[in-house]
Amino acid sequence: MRGERVPGMSGERLPGSSGERVPGSSGSVEVAESGRREQVLGAALVTFARFGYRKTSMEDVARAANISRPGLYFLFESKPSLFRAAVVQALDEDVAAAEQALADTGRPLRDRLIEAFDRWTGRYIGPMAREVAVLMETNPELLGTVMGDYPRRFRELVTDAIAAATPRPGTGTSTPAADSPKSAAATPTPAAATSTPAAATPAARTSDRAADVARTLLSTSVGIKHEVATRDEFVARMTVAVDLFLAALRAPAIN
């Protein structure tokens, strides 16, 4: 079974309380280094997941992070700001890991997709990891648009990877990078080409099908996550899903 690394945690013991504000001291306060902040956020996420947001106090987080309560308040002014920062750090790691997997174009698309979904969704399967996922999903009022923005970013990464590796209808070639929305925005389009509707171009049709497959794979991964008990089971089920959808993507489109 794969290691059940808890999202947002480095697995190392947190360092001492150097750089904290000492209660009652009149000296200037040093800002904790970024590594220290990341470790505090990792400890906070696990503590929130273990006890729930409402039952977790700043004192609980300070104790778990091995930092003084004043030191914690120096880093984060309130419990909501601490919670949001902890979730954002974990999701940033998720997106970065998935992007790294998808960017490795020397590997087959199938393998890259499986790894990306494992890093985005599979890592939240396991005793404590699952609690972290539930924590994020059940506190939308504290996170604003965060829980919509990050899944959308992941879906766009998957869509771009599929579109780039999928032969365009009638050409047998993959969609070049210049056909992606990002590149199109930076590349002037000849006036003569603008008269053709975007949906009628091979690149646009490929992009639309890639987006459909990406959305469906994302929905499938969520369903699998709630059905399996281990990360290995998730990867096995997700492998079947990826194989099926890629086969359908390569089949001729039905008009």
CORSUL-V396486 format. One line per field, one symbol per residue. ss: DSSP state (~ for helix, > for strand, _ for the rest). phi: phi as a letter, one per 20 degrees, with the letter a starting at -180 (. if undefined). burial: + if it has 16 or more other C-alpha atoms within 10 Angstrom, else -. A space follows every 10 residues. Layout:
BEGIN
ss: ???
phi: ???
burial: ???
END
This chain:
BEGIN
ss: __________ __________ __________ ___~~~~~~~ ~~~~~~~~~~ ~______~~~ ~~~~~___~~ ~~~~~___~~ ~~~~~~~~~~ ~~~~~~~~~~ ~~~_____~~ ~~~~~~~~~~ _~~~__~~~~ ~~~~~~~__~ ~~~__~~~~~ ~~~~~~~~~~ ~~~~~_>___ ___>__~~~_ ~~~~~~____ ~~~~~__~~~ _~~~~~~~~~ ~~~~~~~~~~ ~~~~~_____ ~~~~~~~~~~ ~~~~~~~~~~ _____
phi: .ffeffgnde neffffefne eegnfdffde fffgffffff ffffffffff dnffeedfff fgffelcfff fffffcfbff ffffffffff ffffffffff fffeffdfgg fffffffffe dffedqgfgf ffffgffdcf fedmegfdff gfffffffgf ffffddffgn dmdfffgfef gffffedfdg gfeffeggfe egffffffff ffffffffff ffffgedddc ffffffffff fffffffffe fgfde
burial: ---+-++++- ---+-----+ ++-------- -+---+++++ +++++++++- -++--+-+-+ ++++++++++ ++++++--+- -+++++++++ +-+++++++- ++------+- -+++++++++ ++++++-+++ +++-++---- --+--++--+ ---+++++++ +++++++++- ---++---++ ---------- ---------- -++++++-++ +-+++-++-- +--++--+-+ +++++-+++- ++--++--+- -----
END
